[in-house]
Amino acid sequence: MTNTNPRIAFIKARWHADIVDRAHEGFLAEAAKLISGAQIDSFDVPGAFEMPLLAKKLALSGAYDAIVAAAFVVDGGIYRHDFVAGAVVTGLMNVGLETGVPCFSVSLTPHNYQETEAMTAFFRDHFVRKGAEAAEAVRQVLALESRLAATQRASVA
């Protein structure tokens, strides 16, 4: 795909949606400044574990230049949340490697999260920053891909 008016998919896990949605807000605000003409489509999934499969389907569609996935994976006391987080990040990395469509993770796993007002407010703010950082990362990778494509065209000519 071309990076002129890039199309970006943003996947949001619905667990802790009040926090995760802030990453989407931060991404949209920063992308509006950094990625001229970007079309950003958002998709909701039940939880973090479902993100890599949707990311792969979106990548294989050929419709997207980049995919961003956001989740907040916390220790619920029943399972090892670090296993879920590791599987998600590895899955997203594999999607990028297998399809050539860059995937970005705004999937955070705090060490000790408690649903207190102060801690929730901290992570809401933190996710805005992380979303903005993801927009900058997408901008950088798309620019690098454009440069690589131009180099490849020049070497063929």
Buried (B, 14 or more C-beta within 10 A) or exposed (E): BEBEEBBBBBBBBBBBEEBBBBBBBBBBBBBEEBBEEBEBEBBBBEBBBBBBEBBBEBBEEEEBBBBBBBBBBBBEEEEEBEEBBEBBBEBBEBBBEEBEBBBBBBBBBBEEBEEEEEEBEBBBEBBBBBBBBBBBBBBEBBEEBBEEEEEEEEEEE
